[in-house]
Amino acid sequence: METMKRETIVKKINDLLANNSGKYVKYQRDYMLYNQTATADLKAKIPYPVGLTDDIYSEETEVPKLNIVKSAIDSVVSKISTAHCRPFVNAINGSFKTIQICKQLQIFFDYYFDEKSIQDKIVTALLFSCVFGLSYIYIDEDNGDILTAVPWNVYTRQSEGKDFKSFYIEFPNKSVDALKNDELDLLTEEEKETLYVNIGYFYDLKTHTKAILINRNIKDIRSIDFDSLPLCMMNYTTPIIGNTSLSIADSLRGIQKEIDELMKRIAEASVLNPALTFFVSNASSIKVGQLNNKVGNIVQYTAPLGERPVETASNPFIANQYIELLNDLVEKAYNMVGISQLSAQGKKPSGLDSGVALATQADIESDRFQVLLDQYIHMFTDIAKKIIAIFEGKKDIIEPSRYALSLTWGDVKKEYAKMKIQFSCADSLSKDPSEKLKQLQTLAQAGIIPATQIASLLELPDINRGYSAANNAFNATMTLIDACIYEDKYDIPDYIPFQMIKEQIVNMQLSLKAAEGGGTSNDKDIEKLKRLYEAVEDKEADLTSLQAQAQGQDVNNNNKYSAQNNQEFGNGTENELNTVNEGTANPIQTDVINQTELG
């Protein structure tokens, strides 16, 4: 049974190799057009993935002076790659766990895409598709690496198009030291002594089989449990038949050849034609050797009487129609690709003098590349979907989890039907801290985001200490909500901001209600959150009552103290008044007595 299985795999691999045997000539031609070289060996021992800037020139190589193919391709890649995208995960239907999985999955993708430099690798794949017509992104399910694969090392069936069920990918001239441990164990002692080997991987989705080949000899056959092949494809244009399409290099091949001929004629004319011509009369006494300055030409002739003995002439070394034809071909090449002089050369096209006209030109140009831009954008979401499909279920999404939850890829697969992966801008907010704060404040005022989340969204590492308290408060409230849903805990600490946790509880209830559908009901979780909300209000009321009692006790004490002071103050005043009255009455009474006695 094992021998028959091995024979079947060999038969399928040979069929894949035969299906792609005629493509190598096209890829080699496109490579030479982009790199300005007459010869190229794509299967030579060069580092993988193959770069397009290798030192392939020699003294005998005739390099064109004007490479319109490279200029057009670089302009298209530069224009498309300005769109910085990322996969965006959103819960359509599901439970509280679905929402939490989407949140953690979003955190994982943001981290993973940055850690693996997937943006740069997709841009490289975009370059390959513009040069060769198609390119591939390969996902290594063993270690999670993302690799940009050149098309001549990937073999699929043409009749299956993009919906291929099996493929064979090969990494030629791979260093033995770079092999994984399990692959190194497959080598014989003789193979281990070599510096380089050709390692290949065959995947068959129908039989869920993976085969590892060393120098095209099957070394190991394994079973795979995922339902999606770890390979993403990008075409320059939508293929009509199969999965092959024309590239920019293919489209401009004829014009580039004509430009090369013109440049060759112009170069030869500039060298062979003299820059200056002297016409010397035979009757003159001027010696020819006195006029030779190695940049001109001397013509002797019999001049009529009365003419000057020496005449000079500086004519164009080639007719202007050659220059006009060259410029016309360059413009047509850019027009065929769909780019303007503004994009290719940084030059304002003639006739576009206003900002509105330039903006309109840019919009038209962007529409021209909409098909390519769509494929570029969907490559991000395709990679994200492939990662979910092929990663092992026992691995945690984020370790350690942000919310102290142990969610695995198996959990993601179970909830996958209740979520949707879309693309979005990598960051729609400004990079400037002050401008970003203004944008967040505007969103909060419009009710799009809660004001309590401004600090967490304003993620600036250099001032992290300044708002870590706000972030900690938000994370603490989410921890209490998690404990409520998963562990039925309703304990509210005294230090939690009550207004913030009540806002998050209401937001989560709304999210759970909106996520219902397809037979899913979140009433139990919503009821738990309701109990948590009541617990928060009870806690808030208890603290308010304690504070009121404390304040009332302080007021009573203050009143007692004030009354005592007033009583003491009143007694002292009365005594003083009596003393004063007594002191003032004695002199009066004395005066009256004295007056009586005198009378």
Wavefront OBJ file of the C-alpha trace (Angstrom):
o trace
v 0.000 0.000 0.000
v 2.843 2.362 0.855
v 4.584 1.536 -2.461
v 1.420 2.261 -4.427
v 0.946 5.525 -2.567
v 4.512 6.527 -3.297
v 4.072 5.658 -6.971
v 0.886 7.729 -7.129
v 2.668 10.732 -5.641
v 5.522 10.392 -8.129
v 3.006 10.210 -10.963
v 1.207 13.354 -9.777
v 4.441 15.309 -9.315
v 5.600 14.375 -12.808
v 2.251 15.529 -14.174
v 2.640 18.885 -12.392
v 6.164 19.300 -13.743
v 4.975 18.551 -17.274
v 2.131 21.089 -16.964
v 4.630 23.888 -16.319
v 7.494 22.848 -18.579
v 6.867 25.577 -21.180
v 6.740 28.491 -18.759
v 10.416 28.716 -17.949
v 11.298 30.352 -21.269
v 8.729 33.097 -20.632
v 9.998 33.726 -17.110
v 13.591 33.838 -18.312
v 12.683 36.364 -21.023
v 10.764 38.558 -18.565
v 13.674 38.425 -16.139
v 16.096 39.579 -18.826
v 13.794 42.427 -19.876
v 13.537 43.761 -16.344
v 17.225 43.333 -15.510
v 18.707 44.645 -18.791
v 20.698 41.549 -19.572
v 20.991 39.366 -22.627
v 21.321 36.104 -20.664
v 20.067 34.810 -17.335
v 19.993 31.486 -15.532
v 17.138 31.438 -13.060
v 18.084 28.025 -11.695
v 21.650 28.900 -10.784
v 22.965 28.732 -7.219
v 21.734 32.075 -5.959
v 20.084 32.860 -2.601
v 16.356 32.115 -2.376
v 14.056 33.868 -2.946
v 15.541 35.100 -6.180
v 16.115 38.837 -6.109
v 15.742 41.041 -9.157
v 18.824 43.177 -8.522
v 21.627 40.626 -8.840
v 24.978 41.664 -10.256
v 24.513 40.023 -13.657
v 26.318 42.529 -15.840
v 29.640 41.910 -17.512
v 31.897 43.861 -19.838
v 30.532 41.997 -22.851
v 26.881 42.627 -21.954
v 25.180 45.307 -24.014
v 22.957 47.159 -21.544
v 20.105 49.262 -23.028
v 20.337 52.923 -22.180
v 16.588 53.290 -21.624
v 14.769 50.434 -19.832
v 11.113 51.355 -20.097
v 10.035 47.936 -18.745
v 11.724 48.463 -15.385
v 10.550 52.065 -15.173
v 6.919 51.100 -15.760
v 6.998 48.137 -13.373
v 8.643 50.089 -10.568
v 6.079 52.870 -10.997
v 3.141 50.453 -10.742
v 4.595 48.664 -7.708
v 5.315 51.973 -5.994
v 1.775 53.208 -6.617
v -0.007 50.026 -5.493
v 2.209 49.416 -2.424
v 1.208 52.760 -0.899
v -1.989 51.000 0.237
v -1.055 49.626 3.668
v -3.648 46.995 4.549
v -4.332 44.485 7.261
v -6.932 41.762 7.873
v -9.820 42.924 10.044
v -11.736 40.330 12.088
v -15.347 41.016 13.015
v -18.008 38.855 14.680
v -21.152 38.467 12.562
v -23.007 35.896 14.637
v -21.853 34.270 17.832
v -21.450 34.392 21.564
v -19.265 36.294 23.995
v -16.475 33.820 23.266
v -16.754 34.583 19.545
v -16.276 38.288 20.242
v -13.295 37.587 22.493
v -11.760 35.296 19.857
v -12.154 38.035 17.232
v -10.448 40.534 19.505
v -7.523 38.256 20.233
v -7.324 37.174 16.609
v -7.059 40.817 15.562
v -4.249 41.362 18.066
v -2.478 38.257 16.771
v -2.714 39.259 13.112
v -1.455 42.782 13.813
v 1.514 41.363 15.706
v 2.171 38.443 13.343
v 2.026 40.482 10.130
v 4.474 42.981 11.578
v 6.782 40.323 13.041
v 6.986 38.365 9.765
v 7.237 41.529 7.575
v 4.308 40.281 5.519
v 3.728 43.736 4.043
v 7.199 43.656 2.443
v 6.727 40.089 1.217
v 3.401 40.903 -0.418
v 5.041 43.894 -2.123
v 7.720 41.503 -3.427
v 4.972 39.200 -4.689
v 3.399 42.223 -6.391
v 6.718 42.926 -8.117
v 6.987 39.311 -9.284
v 3.448 39.379 -10.662
v 4.197 42.570 -12.640
v 7.381 41.035 -14.060
v 6.262 37.430 -14.621
v 2.468 37.653 -14.633
v 1.905 35.744 -11.374
v 3.506 35.100 -8.009
v 2.935 32.991 -4.908
v 3.020 33.294 -1.115
v 3.834 30.019 0.663
v 2.937 29.418 4.326
v 5.094 26.886 6.164
v 2.698 25.202 8.578
v 5.527 23.734 10.669
v 7.121 26.981 11.848
v 4.669 29.607 10.559
v 7.116 31.248 8.136
v 5.786 33.254 5.192
v 7.834 32.956 1.984
v 7.542 34.700 -1.375
v 7.904 32.031 -4.061
v 8.958 32.719 -7.650
v 6.618 31.178 -10.237
v 9.150 28.857 -11.905
v 9.554 26.909 -8.644
v 5.803 26.408 -8.068
v 3.934 23.795 -10.102
v 0.133 23.675 -10.357
v -2.323 22.372 -12.933
v -3.278 24.951 -15.533
v -6.795 23.592 -15.943
v -7.620 24.143 -12.256
v -6.864 27.874 -12.324
v -6.696 29.371 -8.838
v -8.834 26.590 -7.396
v -6.029 24.041 -7.482
v -6.269 20.918 -5.337
v -2.596 19.973 -5.324
v 0.737 21.658 -5.941
v 4.453 21.032 -5.775
v 6.861 23.731 -4.587
v 10.617 23.434 -4.766
v 13.420 25.362 -3.077
v 16.542 24.732 -5.148
v 20.066 25.074 -3.801
v 18.961 25.350 -0.194
v 21.746 25.214 2.348
v 21.879 22.026 4.382
v 22.498 24.119 7.487
v 19.178 25.921 6.909
v 17.081 22.738 6.966
v 14.761 22.015 9.869
v 15.736 19.246 12.286
v 13.111 16.790 11.040
v 14.196 17.443 7.443
v 17.865 17.057 8.318
v 17.105 13.608 9.724
v 15.795 12.564 6.304
v 19.188 13.087 4.631
v 21.659 10.303 4.110
v 25.216 10.672 5.380
v 26.371 11.410 1.851
v 23.726 14.097 1.385
v 24.678 15.694 4.694
v 28.226 16.163 3.407
v 26.997 18.341 0.536
v 26.492 22.070 0.982
v 23.232 22.441 -0.939
v 20.205 20.276 -1.657
v 16.973 20.749 -3.579
v 14.074 20.347 -1.179
v 10.481 20.148 -2.359
v 7.013 19.808 -0.812
v 4.038 18.134 -2.452
v 0.521 18.801 -1.122
v -2.616 16.919 -2.125
v -5.820 18.256 -0.633
v -7.972 15.348 -1.822
v -6.000 12.701 0.034
v -4.714 15.091 2.754
v -1.155 14.083 1.981
v 2.150 15.908 2.202
v 5.377 14.539 0.782
v 8.891 15.853 1.409
v 11.387 15.402 -1.426
v 15.167 15.808 -1.357
v 16.707 16.173 -4.821
v 13.296 15.054 -6.152
v 13.453 11.784 -4.229
v 10.564 11.155 -1.811
v 11.937 10.990 1.715
v 8.804 11.183 3.829
v 5.010 11.010 3.411
v 2.790 12.638 6.012
v -0.913 13.219 6.527
v -2.284 16.746 6.949
v -5.477 17.670 8.786
v -6.207 21.092 7.245
v -8.673 21.700 4.439
v -6.874 24.513 2.623
v -3.570 24.466 0.767
v -0.867 26.759 2.234
v -0.373 28.678 -1.014
v -1.751 32.046 -2.152
v -1.580 33.285 -5.758
v -1.482 36.784 -7.228
v -1.926 37.550 -10.948
v -1.112 40.796 -12.732
v -4.386 40.534 -14.659
v -7.276 38.123 -14.415
v -6.409 34.979 -16.408
v -8.810 34.072 -19.196
v -7.812 30.416 -19.276
v -5.816 28.607 -16.622
v -3.791 30.608 -14.126
v -1.316 32.361 -16.422
v -1.640 35.965 -17.523
v 0.461 38.483 -19.394
v 2.780 40.692 -17.401
v 3.985 44.246 -17.914
v 7.221 42.842 -19.321
v 5.251 40.794 -21.852
v 3.130 43.783 -22.866
v 6.100 46.109 -23.390
v 8.421 43.602 -24.995
v 7.885 44.891 -28.551
v 8.169 48.549 -27.599
v 11.291 47.848 -25.533
v 12.880 46.138 -28.524
v 12.116 49.126 -30.751
v 13.452 51.520 -28.128
v 16.650 49.474 -27.907
v 17.095 49.738 -31.684
v 16.567 53.483 -31.620
v 18.936 53.934 -28.703
v 21.541 51.870 -30.533
v 21.221 53.996 -33.681
v 21.366 57.215 -31.676
v 24.405 55.997 -29.748
v 26.202 54.969 -32.945
v 25.332 58.246 -34.632
v 26.639 60.260 -31.706
v 29.957 58.407 -31.892
v 30.456 58.117 -35.664
v 29.155 61.471 -36.808
v 31.585 64.349 -36.325
v 30.704 67.033 -33.871
v 32.243 69.731 -36.078
v 33.192 69.903 -39.777
v 35.781 72.201 -41.402
v 35.509 72.967 -45.097
v 38.977 74.078 -46.311
v 39.629 75.459 -49.767
v 42.448 73.833 -51.704
v 43.659 77.267 -52.715
v 44.138 78.435 -49.146
v 47.483 78.485 -47.427
v 46.048 76.990 -44.184
v 47.496 73.649 -43.202
v 45.003 70.909 -42.472
v 46.942 69.698 -39.454
v 46.356 72.987 -37.710
v 42.568 72.400 -37.678
v 42.532 68.843 -36.310
v 41.290 68.803 -32.704
v 40.104 65.142 -32.697
v 36.410 66.053 -32.446
v 35.763 67.278 -35.943
v 36.007 66.351 -39.602
v 37.989 68.161 -42.347
v 36.792 68.347 -45.942
v 38.949 69.915 -48.670
v 37.285 71.277 -51.789
v 37.916 73.685 -54.670
v 36.183 76.882 -53.732
v 35.146 79.675 -56.178
v 37.103 82.898 -56.059
v 36.109 85.300 -53.349
v 34.886 82.759 -50.754
v 36.372 82.397 -47.306
v 39.280 79.952 -47.127
v 37.718 78.053 -44.137
v 34.037 77.358 -43.367
v 32.696 75.548 -40.289
v 29.487 73.508 -39.963
v 27.874 71.900 -36.870
v 24.929 69.776 -37.977
v 22.769 67.400 -35.806
v 24.378 63.972 -35.606
v 20.950 62.391 -36.245
v 17.621 63.620 -37.574
v 15.063 64.936 -35.060
v 12.519 62.368 -36.213
v 14.481 59.687 -34.350
v 14.200 61.648 -31.094
v 10.507 62.312 -31.698
v 9.886 58.632 -32.413
v 11.736 57.643 -29.245
v 9.686 60.012 -27.094
v 6.499 58.790 -28.761
v 7.358 55.158 -27.960
v 8.121 55.998 -24.329
v 4.790 57.767 -23.961
v 2.925 54.894 -25.599
v 4.623 52.415 -23.275
v 3.443 54.315 -20.197
v -0.035 54.661 -21.691
v -0.258 50.923 -22.353
v 0.548 50.150 -18.733
v -1.777 52.890 -17.511
v 0.624 55.181 -15.696
v 1.334 58.847 -16.296
v 4.544 60.823 -16.501
v 3.669 62.169 -13.063
v 3.972 58.659 -11.579
v 6.822 57.364 -13.733
v 9.059 60.418 -13.941
v 7.717 62.844 -11.353
v 6.896 65.154 -14.256
v 3.623 67.050 -14.620
v 1.864 65.991 -17.825
v 1.382 68.771 -20.312
v -2.047 70.408 -20.130
v -2.650 69.627 -16.439
v -2.127 72.975 -14.780
v -4.596 72.926 -11.888
v -4.769 70.879 -8.727
v -8.216 69.585 -9.686
v -6.894 68.311 -13.017
v -3.974 66.547 -11.320
v -6.303 64.962 -8.757
v -8.629 63.780 -11.532
v -5.665 62.278 -13.382
v -4.601 60.435 -10.229
v -8.141 59.058 -9.737
v -8.300 57.809 -13.344
v -4.905 56.203 -12.933
v -5.983 54.505 -9.722
v -9.090 53.105 -11.429
v -6.838 51.668 -14.128
v -5.111 49.456 -11.535
v -8.235 48.485 -9.609
v -7.986 44.809 -10.615
v -4.369 44.596 -9.498
v -5.111 46.583 -6.344
v -7.958 44.213 -5.449
v -5.648 41.212 -5.745
v -2.991 42.984 -3.682
v -5.504 43.797 -0.938
v -7.114 40.355 -0.905
v -3.693 38.762 -0.514
v -3.713 40.023 3.086
v -7.075 38.436 3.854
v -6.184 35.247 1.965
v -3.068 34.790 4.094
v -5.105 35.350 7.265
v -7.687 32.743 6.201
v -4.948 30.263 5.293
v -3.314 30.744 8.694
v -6.576 29.928 10.461
v -7.070 26.871 8.262
v -3.624 25.293 8.612
v -2.307 26.244 12.071
v -2.481 23.504 14.669
v -5.435 23.561 17.042
v -3.347 23.000 20.142
v -1.428 26.259 19.846
v -2.603 29.341 21.697
v -3.550 32.374 19.632
v -1.640 34.747 21.873
v 0.595 33.487 24.623
v 0.098 34.812 27.204
v -3.439 35.911 26.425
v -4.249 39.599 26.805
v -7.341 38.806 28.827
v -5.933 35.726 30.558
v -7.942 33.381 28.320
v -6.609 30.160 26.863
v -7.991 30.269 23.326
v -6.580 27.899 20.725
v -6.770 27.644 16.948
v -9.227 24.807 17.509
v -11.558 27.296 19.181
v -11.102 29.650 16.234
v -12.053 26.930 13.754
v -15.209 26.162 15.723
v -16.269 29.817 15.712
v -14.976 30.586 12.199
v -18.418 30.397 10.604
v -19.627 33.149 12.963
v -16.915 35.653 12.050
v -15.867 37.522 8.938
v -12.371 38.508 7.842
v -12.254 41.703 5.823
v -9.481 44.093 4.876
v -8.976 47.559 6.252
v -6.306 50.230 6.326
v -3.374 49.423 8.559
v -4.088 52.546 10.587
v -6.670 55.123 9.589
v -5.572 57.467 12.354
v -2.791 59.987 12.002
v 0.734 59.159 13.157
v 1.140 62.619 14.662
v 0.283 62.382 18.407
v -1.513 65.731 18.626
v -3.489 65.110 15.423
v -4.333 61.573 16.529
v -5.643 62.896 19.848
v -7.859 65.381 17.997
v -9.234 62.605 15.772
v -10.007 60.390 18.768
v -11.703 63.256 20.588
v -13.817 63.945 17.500
v -14.813 60.269 17.283
v -15.709 60.278 20.979
v -17.831 63.408 20.617
v -19.646 61.836 17.674
v -20.394 58.768 19.799
v -18.401 56.411 17.571
v -16.065 55.354 20.385
v -16.444 55.740 24.166
v -14.414 58.576 25.648
v -12.929 56.113 28.132
v -11.124 54.291 25.298
v -9.202 57.301 24.016
v -6.206 56.507 26.198
v -6.024 52.891 25.044
v -6.272 53.886 21.370
v -3.645 56.596 21.735
v -0.858 54.001 21.836
v 2.384 55.963 21.992
v 5.203 54.013 23.665
v 7.226 57.095 24.577
v 4.420 58.501 26.770
v 3.038 55.197 27.960
v 3.603 56.102 31.606
v 1.398 59.142 31.221
v -1.759 57.173 30.494
v -0.972 53.714 31.856
v -3.513 54.320 34.631
v -6.286 54.779 32.073
v -5.219 51.655 30.200
v -5.075 49.672 33.415
v -8.580 50.787 34.315
v -9.939 49.689 30.945
v -8.151 46.316 31.092
v -9.355 45.777 34.664
v -12.975 46.341 33.647
v -12.620 43.837 30.785
v -11.135 41.309 33.213
v -14.197 41.630 35.461
v -16.496 41.135 32.464
v -14.561 38.014 31.452
v -14.809 36.651 35.000
v -18.552 37.325 34.980
v -19.161 35.447 31.722
v -16.818 32.500 32.200
v -16.703 32.042 36.000
v -19.998 33.613 37.223
v -18.130 36.050 39.456
v -19.815 39.304 40.431
v -17.370 40.747 42.946
v -16.641 44.432 42.340
v -13.512 45.929 43.950
v -13.766 49.359 45.552
v -11.111 50.866 43.263
v -12.849 50.121 39.919
v -14.165 53.214 38.062
v -17.903 52.545 38.239
v -18.837 54.729 35.281
v -16.320 53.005 33.016
v -17.344 49.465 33.901
v -21.035 50.310 33.451
v -20.293 51.701 29.977
v -18.368 48.562 29.006
v -21.109 46.294 30.333
v -23.719 48.088 28.225
v -21.434 47.993 25.171
v -20.874 44.271 25.613
v -24.623 43.646 25.999
v -25.251 45.520 22.765
v -22.492 43.558 21.015
v -23.904 40.246 22.195
v -27.407 41.185 21.080
v -26.145 42.339 17.690
v -24.163 39.123 17.253
v -27.230 36.920 17.634
v -28.345 35.087 14.523
v -28.340 31.704 12.903
v -29.933 30.072 15.934
v -27.452 31.631 18.366
v -28.851 33.222 21.535
v -26.785 35.235 24.003
v -29.566 35.840 26.514
v -27.729 33.956 29.275
v -24.591 36.060 28.911
v -26.650 39.245 28.648
v -28.454 38.280 31.872
v -25.088 37.693 33.572
v -23.953 41.132 32.520
v -27.194 42.559 33.860
v -26.455 41.007 37.247
v -22.930 42.419 37.063
v -24.358 45.859 36.285
v -26.667 45.600 39.317
v -23.696 44.509 41.433
v -21.813 47.594 40.297
v -24.756 49.836 41.171
v -25.141 48.164 44.583
v -21.438 48.584 45.227
v -21.623 52.193 44.146
v -24.669 52.783 46.390
v -22.959 51.144 49.381
v -19.885 53.279 48.961
v -22.023 56.372 48.530
v -23.956 55.514 51.708
v -20.754 54.924 53.654
v -19.391 58.206 52.415
v -22.629 59.967 53.352
v -22.565 58.436 56.836
v -18.960 59.430 57.233
v -19.770 62.938 56.086
v -22.839 63.049 58.393
v -20.773 62.004 61.383
v -18.281 64.695 60.555
v -21.131 67.236 60.310
v -22.554 66.194 63.695
v -19.165 66.438 65.285
v -18.695 69.830 63.729
v -22.138 70.942 64.937
v -21.423 69.769 68.480
v -18.117 71.505 68.436
v -19.713 74.669 67.087
v -22.518 74.593 69.670
v -20.059 74.148 72.487
v -18.000 76.997 71.158
v -21.102 79.147 70.804
v -22.188 78.355 74.344
v -18.797 79.190 75.727
v -18.731 82.313 73.576
v -22.220 83.312 74.818
v -21.351 82.845 78.468
v -18.222 84.862 78.118
v -20.095 87.672 76.403
v -22.774 87.835 79.065
v -20.202 88.093 81.828
v -18.363 90.717 79.945
v -21.562 92.683 79.378
v -22.415 92.468 83.083
v -18.991 93.644 83.974
v -19.283 96.472 81.535
v -22.741 97.411 82.798
v -21.550 97.350 86.351
v -18.576 99.454 85.445
v -20.680 102.021 83.596
v -23.501 102.124 86.205
v -21.336 103.055 89.189
v -20.096 106.380 87.796
v -23.626 107.365 86.745
v -25.114 106.398 90.032
v -22.329 108.302 91.788
v -22.989 111.366 89.692
v -26.710 111.194 90.506
v -25.972 110.893 94.228
v -23.545 113.723 94.019
v -26.055 115.881 92.165
v -28.717 115.028 94.761
v -26.450 115.865 97.561
v -25.516 119.132 95.891
v -29.153 119.952 95.323
l 1 2 3 4 5 6 7 8 9 10 11 12 13 14 15 16 17 18 19 20 21 22 23 24 25 26 27 28 29 30 31 32 33 34 35 36 37 38 39 40 41 42 43 44 45 46 47 48 49 50 51 52 53 54 55 56 57 58 59 60 61 62 63 64 65 66 67 68 69 70 71 72 73 74 75 76 77 78 79 80 81 82 83 84 85 86 87 88 89 90 91 92 93 94 95 96 97 98 99 100 101 102 103 104 105 106 107 108 109 110 111 112 113 114 115 116 117 118 119 120 121 122 123 124 125 126 127 128 129 130 131 132 133 134 135 136 137 138 139 140 141 142 143 144 145 146 147 148 149 150 151 152 153 154 155 156 157 158 159 160 161 162 163 164 165 166 167 168 169 170 171 172 173 174 175 176 177 178 179 180 181 182 183 184 185 186 187 188 189 190 191 192 193 194 195 196 197 198 199 200 201 202 203 204 205 206 207 208 209 210 211 212 213 214 215 216 217 218 219 220 221 222 223 224 225 226 227 228 229 230 231 232 233 234 235 236 237 238 239 240 241 242 243 244 245 246 247 248 249 250 251 252 253 254 255 256 257 258 259 260 261 262 263 264 265 266 267 268 269 270 271 272 273 274 275 276 277 278 279 280 281 282 283 284 285 286 287 288 289 290 291 292 293 294 295 296 297 298 299 300 301 302 303 304 305 306 307 308 309 310 311 312 313 314 315 316 317 318 319 320 321 322 323 324 325 326 327 328 329 330 331 332 333 334 335 336 337 338 339 340 341 342 343 344 345 346 347 348 349 350 351 352 353 354 355 356 357 358 359 360 361 362 363 364 365 366 367 368 369 370 371 372 373 374 375 376 377 378 379 380 381 382 383 384 385 386 387 388 389 390 391 392 393 394 395 396 397 398 399 400 401 402 403 404 405 406 407 408 409 410 411 412 413 414 415 416 417 418 419 420 421 422 423 424 425 426 427 428 429 430 431 432 433 434 435 436 437 438 439 440 441 442 443 444 445 446 447 448 449 450 451 452 453 454 455 456 457 458 459 460 461 462 463 464 465 466 467 468 469 470 471 472 473 474 475 476 477 478 479 480 481 482 483 484 485 486 487 488 489 490 491 492 493 494 495 496 497 498 499 500 501 502 503 504 505 506 507 508 509 510 511 512 513 514 515 516 517 518 519 520 521 522 523 524 525 526 527 528 529 530 531 532 533 534 535 536 537 538 539 540 541 542 543 544 545 546 547 548 549 550 551 552 553 554 555 556 557 558 559 560 561 562 563 564 565 566 567 568 569 570 571 572 573 574 575 576 577 578 579 580 581 582 583 584 585 586 587 588 589 590 591 592 593 594 595 596 597 598 599
